[in-house]
């Protein structure tokens, strides 16, 4: 059966592959953060190599300016950038950067020192560039498709944290009794992460563009004036001539002046501000606070790793909750109140770290993960509604920019936790 009509546009009545597109979106979300989450979950190893250099805080602070700066530049020029080339470049950089970390450790035989530390920082900066390329590109691309694709992508982002944290626990336990077992576990762990990144390159380059429902949404986006999907349509074997685009615009009554980025931001400022608040709080606690401000006589060096796993598991689970329409939060006012109320967790974490036990800390980390994932998906699936494809793409990029801005700010503010405790 031919799924393409005479003008080269897929017919909505013949769309297939929705479930396949959701699975692909999930894996692409996994690949968007698996390298960075791998780095976060091997920081017990880096604390062993560089005990005086604050790896969890410094590496995060190196990563975020590059992620935010790249996203800002690309958001400003979004309508002129080929999404396919942008996303492929990001996944390839993730792959090469993770491979670089493995090669660097092998070349230096797992030794510490400032030179090795600077090398790690260089690869972390590359991860930041890749993040700025992929997250805005993918969210922008999925914003003019189905909200379920965005939910799947964000579930994949959370799954990358859960998967890497679980693998870290397994490799840490498997090699715990060996001489140099910590390093052996890290090497195996990085190799697995490299494999996942390679799979994402293949998935995005050859499989995702050819899924029928993805071809349909991108064809419709091109018909509505989007220039960012041209390469993806060519890769899928679809060509839309300019004359056909004009006819389609007239037929769909879509020939309207596109809103500027400033207009889009003004109309959705509350959503952008919510995302900023969510990630300011989360990244001011994860991972630095957990590695440097918490102690457990019961769990010892496992404590921070366990807390990271707990956060990631609940973050992942909560990103599926908005699929239940009856509990999905869509009110702008309610989302803002929920985002602001999370800041009550700051004194809660402070007093729990100082006076509480492991159970209370696990409870707080669980709640942090639940609210982080749930609110993120609610906002990003609600915001793009009511716009044409080029505007949805632009809005997706803008929202990711504020999300990354929140991560950057939270990372910087996380240093306030160690003021006066003698760790500078």
C-alpha positions as CSV (number, residue, x, y, z in Angstrom):
1,X,0.0,0.0,0.0
2,X,1.3,3.4,-0.9
3,X,1.1,5.8,2.0
4,X,2.0,8.9,0.0
5,X,-0.6,10.8,-2.1
6,X,0.0,12.4,-5.5
7,X,1.4,15.6,-4.0
8,X,4.0,13.8,-1.9
9,X,2.1,14.4,1.4
10,X,1.1,11.5,3.6
11,X,-2.6,11.0,4.1
12,X,-3.7,11.3,7.8
13,X,-6.1,8.5,7.3
14,X,-3.2,6.1,6.5
15,X,-0.8,7.1,9.3
16,X,1.0,4.1,10.8
17,X,3.9,3.6,13.2
18,X,2.8,5.6,16.2
19,X,4.0,3.0,18.7
20,X,7.2,2.6,16.9
21,X,7.7,6.4,16.9
22,X,7.1,6.5,20.6
23,X,9.7,3.8,21.2
24,X,12.2,5.5,19.0
25,X,11.6,8.8,20.8
26,X,12.2,7.0,24.1
27,X,15.6,5.7,22.9
28,X,16.6,9.0,21.4
29,X,15.8,10.6,24.8
30,X,18.0,7.9,26.4
31,X,20.8,8.8,24.1
32,X,20.5,12.5,24.7
33,X,21.7,12.2,28.3
34,X,23.2,8.7,28.7
35,X,26.8,10.1,28.3
36,X,26.2,12.9,30.9
37,X,24.5,10.6,33.3
38,X,27.3,8.1,32.9
39,X,29.7,10.8,34.0
40,X,27.5,11.7,37.0
41,X,27.3,8.2,38.2
42,X,31.1,7.4,38.0
43,X,31.9,10.4,40.2
44,X,32.8,8.2,43.1
45,X,35.7,7.1,40.9
46,X,36.6,10.7,40.1
47,X,36.5,11.5,43.8
48,X,39.0,8.7,44.3
49,X,41.3,10.2,41.6
50,X,40.7,13.9,42.3
51,X,39.7,14.2,46.0
52,X,40.5,17.9,46.2
53,X,39.0,19.1,42.9
54,X,35.2,18.8,43.7
55,X,34.4,16.7,40.6
56,X,30.6,16.6,41.0
57,X,30.4,20.4,41.1
58,X,33.3,21.4,38.8
59,X,32.4,19.0,36.0
60,X,28.7,20.1,36.1
61,X,29.7,23.7,36.1
62,X,32.0,23.1,33.1
63,X,29.2,21.2,31.2
64,X,26.3,23.7,31.7
65,X,27.7,26.9,30.1
66,X,28.5,25.0,26.9
67,X,25.0,23.4,26.9
68,X,23.3,26.7,27.6
69,X,25.4,28.8,25.2
70,X,25.0,26.3,22.3
71,X,21.2,26.2,22.9
72,X,21.0,30.0,23.1
73,X,22.8,30.5,19.7
74,X,20.8,27.8,18.0
75,X,17.5,29.0,19.5
76,X,18.2,32.5,18.1
77,X,18.8,31.0,14.6
78,X,16.4,28.1,14.9
79,X,14.4,28.7,11.7
80,X,17.6,28.6,9.6
81,X,19.1,25.5,11.0
82,X,18.7,22.0,9.5
83,X,17.4,19.9,12.3
84,X,18.7,16.6,11.0
85,X,22.3,17.8,10.8
86,X,22.0,19.5,14.2
87,X,20.7,16.3,15.9
88,X,23.1,14.0,14.2
89,X,26.0,16.2,15.1
90,X,24.9,16.1,18.7
91,X,24.7,12.3,18.9
92,X,28.0,11.9,17.2
93,X,29.7,14.3,19.6
94,X,28.2,12.3,22.5
95,X,29.6,9.1,21.1
96,X,33.0,10.5,20.5
97,X,33.1,12.3,23.8
98,X,32.3,9.1,25.8
99,X,34.8,7.2,23.7
100,X,37.4,9.9,24.5
101,X,36.8,9.5,28.3
102,X,37.5,5.8,28.0
103,X,40.6,6.3,25.8
104,X,41.9,9.0,28.2
105,X,41.6,6.7,31.2
106,X,43.3,3.9,29.4
107,X,46.1,6.1,28.1
108,X,46.8,7.5,31.6
109,X,46.3,4.1,33.4
110,X,43.7,5.7,35.6
111,X,46.1,8.2,37.2
112,X,45.0,11.5,38.8
113,X,46.7,14.8,38.3
114,X,45.7,18.1,36.9
115,X,46.5,17.2,33.3
116,X,44.1,14.2,33.4
117,X,41.5,16.4,35.1
118,X,41.7,19.1,32.4
119,X,41.3,16.4,29.7
120,X,38.2,15.2,31.4
121,X,36.9,18.7,31.5
122,X,37.4,19.1,27.8
123,X,35.3,16.1,27.0
124,X,32.7,17.3,29.5
125,X,32.6,20.6,27.6
126,X,31.9,18.6,24.4
127,X,29.0,16.9,26.2
128,X,27.6,20.3,26.9
129,X,27.8,21.3,23.2
130,X,26.1,18.1,22.2
131,X,23.4,18.6,24.8
132,X,22.7,22.1,23.4
133,X,22.4,20.6,19.9
134,X,20.2,17.6,20.7
135,X,17.8,18.7,23.4
136,X,16.5,21.8,21.6
137,X,16.6,20.1,18.2
138,X,14.7,17.0,19.4
139,X,12.1,18.9,21.5
140,X,11.5,21.4,18.7
141,X,11.1,18.6,16.2
142,X,8.7,16.6,18.4
143,X,6.7,19.7,19.4
144,X,4.9,19.7,16.1
145,X,4.2,16.0,16.3
146,X,2.3,14.3,19.1
147,X,2.5,15.2,22.8
148,X,3.0,11.5,23.4
149,X,6.3,11.7,21.5
150,X,7.5,14.5,23.8
151,X,6.5,12.4,26.8
152,X,8.3,9.4,25.5
153,X,11.4,11.5,24.8
154,X,11.4,12.9,28.3
155,X,10.8,9.4,29.8
156,X,13.9,8.3,27.8
157,X,15.9,11.2,29.3
158,X,14.9,10.0,32.8
159,X,15.5,6.4,31.8
160,X,19.1,7.3,30.9
161,X,19.6,8.3,34.6
162,X,17.9,5.2,35.9
163,X,19.8,2.9,33.5
164,X,23.2,4.4,34.1
165,X,22.7,4.5,37.9
166,X,21.5,0.9,37.9
167,X,24.5,-0.2,35.7
168,X,26.8,1.7,38.0
169,X,25.5,-0.2,41.0
170,X,25.9,-3.5,39.2
171,X,29.4,-2.8,38.0
172,X,30.5,-1.4,41.4
173,X,29.2,-4.5,43.1
174,X,30.7,-6.9,40.5
175,X,34.2,-5.5,40.8
176,X,34.1,-4.5,44.4
177,X,36.4,-7.3,45.6
178,X,38.9,-7.0,42.8
179,X,42.2,-5.1,43.0
180,X,41.6,-1.9,41.1
181,X,38.0,-3.0,40.9
182,X,36.5,0.5,40.9
183,X,38.4,1.4,37.7
184,X,37.5,-1.9,36.0
185,X,33.8,-1.3,36.7
186,X,34.0,2.2,35.3
187,X,35.7,1.0,32.1
188,X,33.0,-1.6,31.4
189,X,30.4,1.0,32.3
190,X,31.7,3.6,29.8
191,X,31.9,0.9,27.1
192,X,28.2,0.2,27.5
193,X,27.4,3.9,27.3
194,X,29.4,4.2,24.0
195,X,27.3,1.3,22.6
196,X,24.0,3.1,23.4
197,X,25.2,6.3,21.8
198,X,26.2,4.4,18.6
199,X,22.7,2.9,18.5
200,X,21.1,6.3,18.7
201,X,23.1,7.6,15.8
202,X,21.9,4.7,13.7
203,X,18.3,5.1,14.9
204,X,18.1,8.8,14.2
205,X,19.9,8.7,10.9
206,X,18.1,5.8,9.2
207,X,15.1,4.5,11.1
208,X,13.3,7.4,12.8
209,X,12.8,9.6,9.6
210,X,11.2,6.7,7.7
211,X,8.5,5.9,10.3
212,X,5.2,6.7,8.5
213,X,3.7,9.0,11.2
214,X,7.0,10.9,11.5
215,X,7.0,11.4,7.7
216,X,3.5,12.7,7.9
217,X,4.1,15.2,10.7
218,X,7.3,16.5,9.0
219,X,5.5,16.7,5.6
220,X,2.7,18.8,7.3
221,X,5.3,21.0,9.0
222,X,7.0,21.6,5.6
223,X,3.6,22.5,4.1
224,X,3.1,25.0,6.9
225,X,6.3,26.7,6.1
226,X,8.9,25.0,8.2
227,X,12.4,25.0,6.6
228,X,14.1,22.9,9.3
229,X,12.7,19.5,8.2
230,X,14.0,19.5,4.6
231,X,16.9,17.1,5.1
232,X,14.7,14.7,7.1
233,X,12.1,14.6,4.3
234,X,14.8,13.9,1.7
235,X,16.1,11.1,3.8
236,X,12.6,9.7,3.9
237,X,12.2,10.0,0.2
238,X,9.7,12.9,0.2
239,X,10.1,16.1,-1.8
240,X,7.8,19.1,-1.5
241,X,8.0,21.6,-4.3
242,X,7.5,25.3,-3.5
243,X,4.4,25.5,-5.7
244,X,2.9,22.6,-3.8
245,X,3.8,24.3,-0.5
246,X,1.9,27.4,-1.5
247,X,-1.2,25.4,-2.5
248,X,-1.2,23.6,0.8
249,X,-0.8,26.7,2.8
250,X,-3.8,28.2,1.1
251,X,-5.8,25.0,1.3
252,X,-5.2,24.7,5.1
253,X,-5.7,28.5,5.7
254,X,-2.2,28.5,7.2
255,X,-0.9,31.5,5.3
256,X,-0.4,33.7,8.3
257,X,2.5,35.7,9.6
258,X,4.6,33.6,11.9
259,X,4.9,34.8,15.5
260,X,8.4,36.0,16.4
261,X,10.4,34.3,19.2
262,X,9.7,37.3,21.5
263,X,6.0,37.0,20.9
264,X,6.0,33.3,21.5
265,X,8.0,33.8,24.7
266,X,5.6,36.5,25.9
267,X,2.6,34.2,25.4
268,X,4.3,31.3,27.2
269,X,6.5,33.1,29.7
270,X,4.9,31.2,32.6
271,X,5.7,27.8,31.1
272,X,9.3,29.0,30.5
273,X,9.6,30.4,34.1
274,X,8.2,27.1,35.5
275,X,10.8,25.0,33.8
276,X,13.5,27.4,34.9
277,X,12.4,27.1,38.6
278,X,12.1,23.3,38.4
279,X,15.6,22.8,37.2
280,X,17.2,25.5,39.4
281,X,16.1,23.6,42.4
282,X,16.8,20.1,41.2
283,X,20.4,20.9,40.0
284,X,21.2,22.9,43.1
285,X,20.8,19.5,44.9
286,X,21.7,16.9,42.3
287,X,24.5,15.8,42.2
288,X,26.8,18.0,44.3
289,X,24.7,18.1,47.5
290,X,24.3,14.3,47.5
291,X,28.0,13.6,47.1
292,X,29.5,16.3,49.4
293,X,26.8,17.1,52.0
294,X,25.4,13.7,52.9
295,X,27.1,11.0,55.0
296,X,26.0,7.6,56.1
297,X,27.7,5.2,58.5
298,X,25.4,2.4,57.2
299,X,26.0,2.8,53.5
300,X,29.4,4.5,53.4
301,X,30.6,5.2,49.8
302,X,27.4,3.6,48.4
303,X,25.2,6.3,49.9
304,X,25.5,9.0,47.2
305,X,25.2,6.4,44.5
306,X,22.1,4.9,46.0
307,X,20.5,8.4,46.4
308,X,21.2,9.2,42.7
309,X,19.5,5.9,41.8
310,X,16.5,6.7,43.9
311,X,16.1,10.1,42.3
312,X,16.4,8.7,38.8
313,X,13.9,5.9,39.4
314,X,11.2,8.2,40.7
315,X,12.0,10.8,38.0
316,X,11.4,8.1,35.4
317,X,8.2,6.7,36.9
318,X,6.7,10.2,37.4
319,X,7.2,11.0,33.7
320,X,4.6,8.4,32.8
321,X,2.0,9.7,35.2
322,X,0.8,12.5,32.9
323,X,-0.4,9.8,30.4
324,X,-3.3,9.5,32.8
325,X,-5.5,12.4,31.8
326,X,-7.3,12.6,35.1
327,X,-4.1,13.4,37.0
328,X,-2.4,15.5,34.4
329,X,-1.8,19.1,35.5
330,X,-2.5,21.7,32.8
331,X,-3.6,24.8,34.6
332,X,-1.0,27.5,34.2
333,X,-1.6,28.9,37.7
334,X,-1.4,25.4,39.3
335,X,1.8,24.6,37.5
336,X,3.4,27.9,38.8
337,X,2.3,27.2,42.3
338,X,3.6,23.7,42.2
339,X,7.0,24.9,40.8
340,X,7.4,27.5,43.5
341,X,6.3,25.3,46.3
342,X,9.2,22.9,45.6
343,X,11.6,25.5,47.1
344,X,10.4,24.3,50.5
345,X,12.7,21.3,49.8
346,X,15.8,23.5,50.4
347,X,15.4,23.8,54.2
348,X,14.1,20.2,54.3
349,X,17.3,18.9,52.7
350,X,19.5,21.1,54.9
351,X,18.0,19.9,58.2
352,X,17.7,16.3,57.0
353,X,21.4,16.2,56.1
354,X,22.3,17.7,59.4
355,X,19.9,15.9,61.8
356,X,18.0,13.2,59.8
357,X,18.7,9.6,59.0
358,X,19.0,7.7,55.7
359,X,15.3,7.0,55.5
360,X,14.3,10.7,55.5
361,X,16.9,11.6,53.0
362,X,15.7,8.8,50.6
363,X,12.1,10.1,51.1
364,X,13.2,13.7,50.1
365,X,15.2,12.6,47.1
366,X,12.2,10.5,46.0
367,X,9.9,13.5,46.2
368,X,12.4,15.6,44.3
369,X,12.5,13.1,41.5
370,X,8.7,12.7,41.4
371,X,8.0,16.4,41.1
372,X,10.9,17.0,38.7
373,X,9.7,14.5,36.1
374,X,5.9,15.0,36.5
375,X,6.0,18.8,36.2
376,X,8.5,18.8,33.3
377,X,6.2,16.5,31.2
378,X,3.1,18.4,32.1
379,X,4.6,21.7,30.9
380,X,6.3,20.5,27.7
381,X,3.2,18.6,26.5
382,X,0.8,21.5,27.2
383,X,2.8,24.5,25.9
384,X,3.0,23.8,22.1
385,X,-0.8,23.6,21.6
386,X,-2.5,26.0,19.3
387,X,0.4,26.9,17.0
388,X,1.6,26.0,13.5
389,X,4.6,23.8,13.1
390,X,7.3,26.4,12.7
391,X,6.1,28.2,15.8
392,X,5.9,24.9,17.7
393,X,9.4,24.2,16.8
394,X,10.6,27.6,17.9
395,X,8.7,27.3,21.2
396,X,10.2,23.9,21.9
397,X,13.6,25.5,21.5
398,X,12.7,28.4,23.7
399,X,11.4,26.1,26.5
400,X,14.6,24.0,26.4
401,X,16.7,27.1,26.6
402,X,15.0,28.1,29.9
403,X,15.3,24.5,31.1
404,X,19.0,24.6,30.4
405,X,19.2,28.0,32.0
406,X,17.7,26.6,35.1
407,X,20.2,23.7,35.1
408,X,23.1,26.2,34.7
409,X,21.8,28.5,37.5
410,X,21.1,25.5,39.8
411,X,24.6,24.2,39.2
412,X,26.2,27.5,40.1
413,X,23.9,27.9,43.2
414,X,24.8,24.4,44.3
415,X,28.2,25.8,45.5
416,X,26.4,27.7,48.3
417,X,25.9,24.4,50.1
418,X,29.6,24.1,50.9
419,X,30.2,27.7,52.0
420,X,31.6,27.6,55.5
421,X,32.0,23.9,55.8
422,X,35.8,23.9,55.1
423,X,35.6,22.2,51.7
424,X,36.8,25.0,49.5
